[in-house]
């Protein structure tokens, strides 16, 4: 199915003037991805991600569990209906978020994330640059933990010029744990670097953030991307968190041109993890959050 493309300059100009954060694209073309910008090709890392495992880990089920996983963790198989039930609602996150149609959230892509990482910024050039390129590509493609191996559901929310995307999915445990360990290295390996797109340079900063100690393993980072958009400087700030629960995980990405949405990410992580644990244990998630009562 062919995507209808939109020029990057027009998309991001609209983001600045009319509050539209993300460039909307349609279905991915077979064998690659459309960037949402006319004439822009996918980066090498993005092209590889369409067919490769995100970590290079074996695809078979692992034996045992990663060190440090608490005993008694939910081990049920996540079904498609279970993944849908485990999704958060607008009542589960702070502030004034509005849920959007799932089809709209599936097609959110931000043009400021497009670009080729400058290898010269790194001491361990090829290795670190590849990890940073993978980060930017996976943020654009909404597959930070790699491709799910089973059930998968997502939900999107908007608030002024910010957006929040929440995903629940089943993975191979080895692969998703490797992805979390990869995330843990990003603030050190990708602290600050430069991306180039159509001759324009963008500065990217990656820092570590904190989220509640929930689930079996978790990681969180903040990504800030600054660069010119039609001659005007713009900064996109995204808070990203992922939590593993058994062979499953939740991923939260929130932010925009307005900046900090960390509190909403913390709320989504705390309540979302509990919802997923309840579903895996065969329980009905709580109808409304208690932390805001």
TIKOLMAR-972215 format. One record per residue: residue in one letter; x, y, z of N, C-alpha, C in turn. Coordinates in pm, whole numbers, plus 32768, in hexadecimal, padded with zeros to 4 digits. Example, Ala and Ser with C-alpha at 12.3 -4.5 7.8 and 13.67 -1.06 7.14 Angstrom:
A85277DC7830C84CE7E3E830C85287EB6830C
S85057F1F82C485577F9682CA850A80038313
This chain:
X80557F8C8000800080008000805B807B8000
X803C80E07FAF809281537F9C806F81C27FFD
X80D28200803780BA8271808F80A782F18040
X805683468079804E83CF804780B484208095
X8118845780538185849B80998168852F80A9
X81A8856A810E819785F7812C821F8636813E
X823886A7810482BB86E5810D82D98709819D
X835686EE81C8837F8702825283718794827D
X839B87EF82288397887C824E830988A8826B
X82AA887E8217821F88A6822A81E7886882A9
X820A87E982C281D787A38338820687E783B8
X8289880383C182BD883C843C829988CE844A
X8288891583DD8257899F83E481CB89A18420
X8179894283F780F38935843080FB891884C5
X815E88C784EC816E88A585798187892285CB
X81D28980859481F389F885DF81808A5D85E0
X81328A62857580CD8ACA856A80428A9F8592
X80258A1C85867F9C89EF85A07F9489828608
X80068963864A8002890486B780048874868B
X80298856860F802F87CC85E180BC879985F6
X80CE873886518154870A8673818E86AB860F
X8142864685E8817B85D785A0814A85D08512
X81A485AD84B6817E859A842B81328519841F
X80BE851B83DD806D84A383CE808B845F834A
X80A583DC835180C0838F82D9805F831C82D2
X805682DB825C7FFC8269824D804B81E98253
X802081808209805A80FB821980E980F681E4
X813F80A7822881CA809A81FE81D3804E817C
X8230807981268244803380A982927FB480C3
X82757F4E807582B77ECE8085834C7EDE806D
X839E7EA780CC842E7EA980BD846F7F2680F2
X84277F83813384657FFB816883FE804F81AD
X841E80CF81C483BE8127820483BD81AA81BA
X834B81EE81C083408274818C835882D38200
X83AA833781EF83CE838F825D836783FA8277
X83038409822382A58475823582D884F781FB
X834D84F581BA8383856C817B83A5854A80EB
X83778599808F838B857D8002841E857C7FE2
X844D85117FA184D585087F74853784DF7FDF
X850A84BF805A8564849880C5856B840180CD
X85E283CA80C485F3833880CC860A8310815B
X85E78294817985FE82608200869382568219
X86BC826B82978748825B82BB876D81C982B1
X87EF81AA82A38819811E829987E880C9830C
X87EF80FF838887C280B283FC872D809783F5
X86E180FA83C5865080E783BC862D807B8358
X8674807982E786598013828386767F8882B8
X86E37F7D830487057EF9833B86A07ECC83A2
X86677F2B83EE860C7F078459858D7EC68427
X856D7ED883A984F37E9C837584FD7E04836E
X85787DD0836585877D40835385DA7CFE83BF
X86267D4A840D867E7D0E846F86417D1184FA
X866D7CB5854F864D7CBE85DD86927D388615
X86517D838671868D7DFD86A487097DE686F7
X871E7D6F872887907D57877F87ED7CED874B
X87C47CA186E988167C3386B8880E7BBB8713
X87B17BBA877387A37B4C87D0875A7AD9878D
X876C7A5E87C0872279EC8789868D7A058793
X864279CF873485B279E687338566797C8781
X85A6791287A9856178AB87F4854778D68883
X84EF789188C984D078B289538548789689A9
X856C78F08A0485E178DD8A5985C4787A8AC6
X862E78408AFD861F77E88B70863D78388BEC
X85E6782D8C4F85F8787B8CC885CD790A8CB4
X85E4795E8D1985C079EB8D12863B7A3D8D2F
X863D7ABC8CFF86B07B118D1786C87B248DAB
X87477B358DCF876B7B488E5A87257BC38E91
X86F17BB78F0A86B37C298F4A861D7C2C8F3C
X85E07BD48EEC854E7BD48EDF85117BA38F60
X84AF7BE78F9684727BBF901584257B3D9005
X841F7AF2907083D17A76906D833D7A98906D
X82F07A40903782607A55903682317AB58FCC
X82857ADA8F69825B7B358F0081F57AF28EA7
X81977B3D8E6D81337B028E1581767ABB8DA0
X81457A478D7B818279FB8D0F811C79D18CA7
X80A17A098CAF803A79E48C51805A7A148BC5
X801D79D38B63802F79FA8AD87FD17A6E8AB9
X80077AD78A7C7FB77B4C8A5E7F6D7B3889DA
X7EE87B4289E07E957B3689687E7C7BC0892E
X7E477BC588B47E287C4688767DC17C9288CA
X7D5A7C4B88F87CF57C8E894B7D307CBA89D0
X7D8E7C698A067DD07C8D8A827E257D0A8A71
X7E6A7D148A007EBC7D8A89E57E647E0789DE
X7DF07DFB899F7D947E6C89977D627E948A22
X7D427E308A747D127E4B8AFB7D7D7E8D8B50
X7DFB7E6B8B377E6A7EA18B867E8D7F318B62
X7E567F668AF67E737FF18ACF7E3C80538B36
X7E8480BF8B4C7E5481268BA77DE8817B8B65
X7DA481CA8BB67D4182298B857D6F82B68BAC
X7D28831A8B7E7D4B83A58BA07D4483BC8C37
X7CF1836F8C7D7CE4837E8D0F7D5F834D8D59
X7DB482FF8D157E2982C58D557EA4831E8D50
X7E9D838E8D0C7F1183E78D007EEC84738D2C
X7F4B84BA8D657F31853F8D997F1585A28D29
X7EE486168D527EC986868CF87E4D866D8CA3
X7E4486AE8C327DC886B08BE47DDC866D8B5D
X7DF685EB8B5C7E0E85A08AE27D8A85728AA5
X7D8585718A217D0F854289D77D3684CD897F
X7CEC845F898A7D0B83E989387CE4840188A7
X7D3783CF884A7D1983DA87BC7CF783518785
X7CC8834C870A7CAC82CD86C97D2C827D86B9
X7D2481F886CB7D9B81A486C07DDC81B18637
X7D8B81BF85CD7DC381CA85467E15824A8538
X7DF082B2857F7E3E832E857C7EC2831C85C4
X7EBE82DF863A7F3882CC86887F9C82728640
X7F6A821085F67FC381B485AE801881FB8546
X7FEA826F8518802F82B484AB8077833384D8
X808F8342855980DB83B4858A816F839F856C
X81AD8400852C823D83FE8513826E848E8518
X82E084A585548314852C8563838B85428508
X838085A284AC83E985BB844B846C85E98488
X846A8626850084E686528540853F85DC8568
X85088564856B855684EE858F85A084B28518
X858584E584A185C384B08428864E84EC8415
X86B0849A83F6873484CD83D8879E846283E5
X8814848283B58885842683BD88E484578429
X890683FE8485895E842184F489EB843984C0
X8A2A84A484F38AB384C784CD8B158470851C
X8B58841684D78BB483B785178C2783FF855C
X8C4F8472852A8CC484B7855F8CB084E985EE
X8C3584E6861F8C1A851386A78C4384AD8711
X8C69843586E98C7B83C987498D0B8398874F
X8D37837387C88DBA833787D88DBA82A987A2
X8D57825A87CC8D4381D487928CE181E5871F
X8D12821C86B38CBD8253864A8C5281F58617
X8C79818485DF8C17812F859B8BB280F485FC
X8BE380C3866E8B89808186CE8B2780E4870C
X8B5B815387418B0481B387838AA681F78720
X8ADA821986AB8A85825B86478A1481FF861C
X8A30817D861089C8811E85E9895B81178654
X8981811986D3891E8115873F88C98193873E
X89088207872588BD828487228862828C86A9
X889182558637883B825285C187C481F785D9
X87DD81878619876F812C863A870981708694
X873981BF86F586DE8207874D8682826386FE
X86BC82B586A7866B8315865D860B82D085FD
X863A826785BB85E3821D855F857081DA85A8
X858D819E861C85248157866584C081B886A3
X84EC823086C5848E829586F6842F82BF8686
X846482CF860F840F82F4859E83AC8284857F
X83DB8207858683888195855F8336815D85D2
X83458194864B82FA816586C1831280D186DE
X839280A786D283B4801C86F5843480198746
X8437806687B184AE8074880484E27FEE8836
X848A7F91885984B37F0F888D84BA7EA48821
X84AD7ECD87A484AD7E6C873784207E448712
X84167DEB86B483947DBD868583587D5986E8
X82DA7D6B8710829A7D0A876A82967C7F872C
X829D7C1B878082967B908750820A7B578760
X81B27BA187A2812A7B7187B980C77BE487BA
X806B7BE1881B80027C468823803D7CD2882D
X7FF47D3287F480267DBB87F07FAF7E1B87EA
X7FAF7E80883F7F447EE4883D7F807F6B8863
X7F4A7FD6882C7F7A805B884E7F0780BD8858
X7F23812D889B7EBE819588AE7F05821D88B3
X7EC6828188787F02830588747EAD836E88B7
X7EEF83D788EB7EAD844489307EEC84C88906
X7E9F853289057ED285B788E67EB386188956
X7F0A867C89637EF786E789C47F4187618990
X7EF887C589637F35883C89267F92881088B4
X8014883488BD80738810885480C087918874
X8093874488D580D886C988FC8084864F88D9
X80CA85E088CB8087856188B380C684F38907
X80748492892B80A38420897A807683A18934
X80D58348891C80B982C788DC80D98258893F
X8078820089558086819489B78074810E8970
X80D080B2898680CD8031894280DC7FBF89A6
X808F7F558990809C7ED889DC80B57E698977
X811B7E17898E813B7DB0892B81837D3B896B
X817A7CC8892681C47C50894E82427C4588FA
X82B07C20893B83327C1588F983757B938920
X83DD7B7088D884397B0A890884857B47897E
X84887B0189EF84C07B3E8A6985537B658A58
X85A17B128A17862E7B338A04863D7BB389B4
X85F07BC1894A85FB7C3888F685D17CB68941
X85617CB1898985327D2A89CC858F7D508A3E
X85C97CEE8A8486287D0D8AEE86A67D4C8AB4
X86D47D178A4287487D5389FE872B7DE389D5
X86B07DFD89A9868C7E858981868E7EE489F9
X86617EB68A6C86677F098AE486F87F268B0C
X874E7EC48B0087DB7ED88B20881B7F388ABC
X87EF7F328A3F881E7F9189DA87F1801F89FF
X8774802F8A2B874380B18A56879680E98AC8
X87C080928B23880C80BF8B98889180FE8B70
X88C980D68AFF8949810B8AD1893E818E8A84
X88C681B18A5888B6822389FD88E482A98A37
X88C582CB8AB588F3834C8AE8898B835C8AE3
X89D482EF8AF48A6682F68AED8A9782F58A5D
X8A61829C8A0B8A90828F89828A5E82FF8928
X89E78333894489A7839688EC898784168935
X89DB843D899589BE84B389E6899D852C8993
X89EF8549892E89D285B688D18A118596884B
X89C485A787E089F8858D875B89AB85E186F6
X89DA85DB867A899F862A860F896185CF85A6
X88ED85F5857588AE85B3850388A386168491
X88AA85E18417889C863783A2882C86038349
X87D7865E831C876A863B82C0875986AC825C
X8766868D81DD875A86F1817387B58769818A
X882E874C81BA889087B681CF88808804824F
X881887EA829D88018831831A882B87DB8390
X8873881883EE88A587CF8461884687DE84D7
X88378771852287E58771859A8838873B860D
X882C877986808874874D86F7881986F6874C
X884A8681877187FB862187C08840860C8846
X87F4861288B1882785F3893787D585828973
X8819852689B587D784B389F5880284AF8A86
X87A384B28AE287C084AD8B71876A84428BB4
X879884148C25874D83B08C7186E183F38CC5
X866E83B38CD0860483E28D2985D8836F8D82
X858A838F8DE8855D832B8E4884CA830D8E36
X84A682908E4B841B82658E4D8408820A8EC6
X838D81F18EEF8375819A8F6383B481108F51
X83DE80D58FC0841B80508FBF83AE7FE68FB8
X837C7FD08F3F830F7F728F29833B7F0B8EC2
X82EE7E9E8EB8830D7E378E56838B7DEB8E77
X83BC7D9F8E1684347D4E8E2884B37D9A8E02
X84A77DFB8DAA85187E4E8D8184DF7EC88D3C
X85297F378D4384F77FB28D07856A800F8CE5
X855480658C8185B480CC8C5B856881458C29
X85A581BC8C38856582368C0885D0829B8BDF
X85B882DF8B71861383478B4085C383BE8B0E
X860784308B0585CC84A88AC8862084CB8A4E
X85DD84E689E0861F850B896385F38597893C
X865485EE89248638867688FA8679868C8871
X862986B7880F865986CD87878642875F8763
X86AE87A8874586A48836872486DC88508699
X869688A2864C86C688C285C7866989218580
X86948953850D864489B584C385D089738479
X856089B6847B84EA898C842F84B78A0783E5
X84CE8A0A836184AA8A7F831184E68B00834A
X85638AF6837685A98B6C83A8858D8B8C8439
X85388B40847985178B568506854C8AE28559
X85918B0185C685C48A99861E85528A57866B
X855189D4866E84EB898886B7852E891B8709
X84F388F987798527888D87CE84B7882C87EF
X84CF87AF87CE8473874387EF84AB86F88867
X845C86E988D0848686A08948842A8629895E
X846685B38968841A8538897C844D84EE89F8
X83F084C88A50840F846D8ABE83E283E28A94
X843C83828AA1842182F98A73843E82988AE5
X83E0823F8B0183F381DC8B6A83C181558B3A
X840380EB8B6783DB80628B4683E6800C8BC4
X83837FB58BD883807F5C8C4C83647ECE8C1D
X83B77E708C48839F7DE38C2683547D9F8C97
X82ED7D528C7282A27CFF8CD182A07C728C96
X82F67C1B8CC983027B978C8D83347BA18BFE
X82EC7B658BA083107B6C8B1282CC7BE08ACB
X82907C3B8B1582437CA88ADC827D7D2D8B09
X82537D988AC982887E1B8AEF82267E888ACA
X822F7EF68B1481E97F708AF082517FD68AC6
X822E802B8A66828580978A3A823481188A37
X826C81818A70822982038A738285826B8A35
X825182B689D5829B83248998824383A0899E
X8274840A89DF8221848289EE827684FF89E3
X823D856689A6828485E5899C825586348925
X82A586978901828386EC889182D4876A8892
X82A687CE884B82EC884E884582DA889D88C6
X827888788917826388BA899882C388868A02
X82FF880F89EA836487DF8A48833587758AA9
X8354878A8B28835187248B9082C786E68BA5
X82BF86618B92824686148BB3826A85A08C0F
X82D385B38C5E830685458CB182A085148D16
X8255856F8D5481F385468DB9818A84E98D7D
X816085068D0380FD84B08CC2813884288CA2
X81B784258C7D81F983A58C62820183528CE2
X822383928D51822A834B8DD181A2830F8DF4
X8137835C8DE380B183298DFF808F82B38DA6
X80AE82C08D24808F82548CC580DD81D68CE7
X815A81E58D0F81AC81718D338176812C8DAF
X8156817A8E14812881408E9380A480F68E82
X804181398E487FBE80FC8E3C7FB880978DCA
X800380B18D5F800480558CEE80427FCF8D10
X80AE7FD28D5E80ED7F548D87808D7F028DDC
X80457F458E377FE67EFC8E8A7F767EC08E37
X7F477F0A8DD37EDE7ED58D7C7F0F7E588D33
X7F887E5D8CFE7FBE7DEA8CB77FCF7D738D15
X80007D8A8D8D800F7D1E8DEE7F887CE18E12
X7F227D348E217E9C7D008E3F7E687CA98DCD
X7E7A7CD78D527E4A7C8B8CDF7E917C048CD8
X7F147C048CEB7F607B868CE47F3B7B268D55
X7F0C7B5D8DC47EE37B0B8E367E507AE18E2C
X7E0D7B088DBE7D827AE38DAB7D217B3B8DF7
X7D507BB08E247CFA7C0B8E6E7CC97C7C8E13
X7C607CBD8E3C7C307D358DF77C777DAF8E30
X7CB67E008DDA7CF97E788E0E7C987ED58E53
X7CC97F238EB27C767F828EFB7C347FE28E9A
X7BB880058EB67B6A805B8E5C7B9F80E98E59
X7BD781188EC87C0B81A18ECD7C8481A58F27
X7CE381FE8F097D5B82078F5C7D3E823F8FE6
X7D8B821290477D77824490CE7DDD82AF90F3
X7E4A82BB90A67EB5831490CE7E8E83A890C2
X7E2183C690767DFA845190677D80847290C0
X7D508412910D7CDA8428915F7CFA848791D3
